[in-house]
């Protein structure tokens, strides 16, 4: 099989299954060589695919929804799901065990500025909870690290953060999880994606990648968090192994990671609905136009 180039969007703990697949040589076990291009700006990953720099990327299905909203003939397609739970939290300084989203009224909320999906999905949850998201006082221009520090110092009521902030603040006693966005249920967050032309041309290679991901997912669901942390530690050299294991344990308990690479329509539809309610897209491109799950079925039917 031909060598494949895979684009990373940016480094994040919730992408752990993708790093585990690489660290465990899951693609090589399928007879496939994979070169990874490190990423720092999520919005550029799709450009890497469209320009031919990478054969495929992993990242948010929201990029494909945006592309199809802008151009109904967009060639981009999702396949091979890994994260179908929202990895973000609402974290406040003091414990609030019976928190409800409607309580955000009257608070100042620091929302994620680095990427848009966390707010799009949260504002939809807030709307469904009976509160107008536009009525909430928000800090929108600060990075997560600054918002975490503001919560810890009592300068901000609540912040929208992901791991490792949640486990780090819990460890240090500087913040407590009030709400896990994963509690809303399946929401498509991360899959492979490429163009329809690439999916056709590199079908054997992409099917091998799907099988490699599936093998990793099976291991991932059974392995102790400490073993997973040790496996992917090279991707997070500055993070203490104990903290990384705590992040993995928290995310796995919330069920954000899939047990196989199939991409169910339910999770896509929830993201699409959130983007519509946020005004991020003007129409619903639809699951059938954005997702190729047939290649997953074919890949898993093959044996290596």
N, C-alpha and C positions, 0 to 999 in steps of 0.2 A: 504493500500500500504506500501511497505517497505521504511525504512529511506534511503535517498540518500545523498551521500557525494559529494560535488561540490568543485573543486579546482579553486581558484583564481590565475591568473598568477602573477600579481603585482597590486599595487594600482594606478589608473589613473582616471582623471576626465572623459575622454571620455567613460569609462565603466559605466557611470551613470545609464543606464537602468538596468544593472544587480544589482546594489546596491539598486535602487528603488524597484525592484521586491522583494528583501529580506526585505527591510525596511517596505514595505506595506503588508508583509505577503501574497504575491501573490501565492506562492506555497502552503501554508497552506490552502488558500481558495479553492484549488483544491484537498484538502485532503491529501497532501503530506508533510512529514517532510524533511527538507533539512539542513544538516550540512555543513558549509563552512570552508574550509581550507585556511587560509590566505597565500598569495604567495608574494615572493620578487624577484624571478628570473624566468622570463617568460619561458625560455628554459626547466625548470624542470616540468612544468605543465603536459606535455604529459607523462613524466616518471611516474608521480603520477597516471595517468590513466592506463598506460601499466602495472604497478606493482600491480594494484588493491588497492592502497591506497585510490583513489577516483574513483567513478563511472563515472564521467565526469568532464570536465573542460570547462571554456570559454577561448578563446584566438584566435590568428591569424590563418587563414587557411593556411598561409605560412608554419606552422609547419607540417601540413598534406601533403602539397606539397613536402616538403623536405623529409618526411618519405617515401612517395610513389616513389620519385625519387631514393632514396637509396635502396628501396625494393618494387618491384611492388606488392608484396603480403602483404604489410602493412595493418593491421586491422583497422587503424584509419579512422574515417569518420567525416565530418562536418555536422551539422544540426542546425536549429534554429538561423537565422541571427539576429544580433542586430545593428552592425555598418558596413555599406557598403559605407562609405565615408572616405577618408583619413583625419585623425585629425591633421595633421602637417601643419606648416606654415613656410614661409621664412620671417624673421624679421630683419630689418635694423634700424640703429639709427635715420635717418631722413625719413620723408615721401617720398614715390616714387610711386605716384598713377597710373602711366602708365607702371609699371614694366613688362618686358618680360623675360622669362627664359634665352634667349640668352644673356642678359646683364650680366649674371654671368661670362662671359669671362672677365678676367682681375680683378675679385674680389677674395677675400679669403672667402670661405664658411665653416662655422663650421657645420658639419653634425652630426646626432645623433649617439652616440657610444653605447648607452645602448641596442638597438635592431637593427636588420639589415633592416627590411622592409621599413622604411622611405627613406633610401637611394636607395634601389632597385627600388622603385616606382618613386622617384624623378629623378634618372638617366635615367629612361625610358622616362619620360616627357622631360628631357633636350635633349635626343637623338632625340625625335620627333620634338623638336623645332629647330633642325638643328645644334646643338652644340655637339661636342664630349665630353661626361662627363669626360673622362680621362684628358681632357685639363684644367679642372678647378682646381685651387689651393684650397685644402681642409685641414681643421683641423679635423682629424678623431678620436683623442684619448681623447677628453675632454667630460665630462658629460654636459648635457644640461644646468644645472645651471651655469657652468663655461663659456659656450659659451654665455649665456644670459648676464652675467656680462661683458664679453669682448665686446659685442655689445654696451651695455650701456656706457661703458667707452671709446668707440671709438677705441678699439684695434682689432676689427674684423668687417669686412664689413657687413656680413650677417650670420644669424644662422638659422638652421632648428630646430624648437621648437614646442611643443604642449602646450595646456592649463595646468596650469594656467599662463604660461609665457607670452602668447600673451596679455591676458587681464591685467595682472599685469604691464607689461611694458607700455601698452597703458595708464593705470591709472597714472603711475608714470612719464610719458613723457620721458621714456628712450628707447623706441623702437616703431616701427610701422610695421604693417603687410604689406609686399609687395606682398605676394602671398599665397593663400590658396590652398593646394594640393587637397582639396575636389572639386575644380573647374574642375578637369579632368573628373569627373563623377563617376559612380558606380565602386568601387574597394573593394573587400571583405577584411574586416579588422578584424571583430570579430564575432564569432559564438560559440555555444556549440560544443564540440566534444567528442567522445568516440570511443570505438572499435565496430566493427560490431557485435561481440558477445554480448556486453553489450546492444547495441541498441535492439537486439532481446530479450535478457533475461529480461531487465528492460523496455520493451516497454510501459506498462501502466504508470510507473513512469515518464519516459522521455516525454510521451505525456502530462502528467499533468504539467510538467515543461514548455513545449512549450506553453500550454494554459496560464500558469501563466505569462510567458514572453509576450504573446500577449495582455493580459489584461493590463499589465504594459505599453506596447507600446501605447495602446489606450489612457490611462491616460496621459502618457508622452507627447503626441503630443498636448494635450489640456491644460495642467496645466501651470500656469505662471512659469517662471524660478525661481522666488523667492520661490514658493511652492515646486518645485523640489529640490532646494538647501536646504530648511528646512528639507525635507524628508531624504536626503542622508547626511546631515551634520555630522552625527555620524561617517561616514567613512572618513571624512576630518576634524578632530577636530582642526587642526592648521590653517585652512583657514577661512578667514573672510566670513560671509554669503553673503555679497554684491559682493565680488570677485567671489565666487562660482556661484552665480546667473548670473554674467556677462559671465562667461565661458560657462554656459549652454545656455544662449541666443545666444552667438556667434556660438556655434556648431549647435544649432537647426536651426539658419538662414542659415547655410551652408548645411543643410540636411544630416548630416553624419549618423543620426539614422534612422533605418527602421520603417515603419508604421506597419509591421507585420513580423512574423518570417520566411517567405519564403526566400530562398536563390537563387536568379536568376543567371543563368549561365553567363550572361554578366559581372557581378561583379567578378566572379571567373576567367573568361577568361582574364580580364585585369590584375589581380594580377599575374596569370600564365605567361602572356606575359612579364611582367616586370621582373619576376624572371629569365625567359629565357634570356632576353637581358642583365641582370646583370651577367649571368653565375652562378647564385645561384643553378639552376637545369639544368640538361643536356638534359632532354626530357620533354614533356608535359604529365603528368599523366592523365589529363582529368577530367572534371567535374563529369562524370558518375562514375568514380572510387573513387572519393574523397568525394562526397556529397550525403547525403540521405535526399532528400526533401520530399519523400513520407511519412515519419513519421510526418512531419509538416502538410501535407494535411489531414492525418488521425486524428491528434490531434485536428485540428481546426474544423473538421466535427463533433466531439463529443461535447456534452454539459455537463457542470458541474452545 
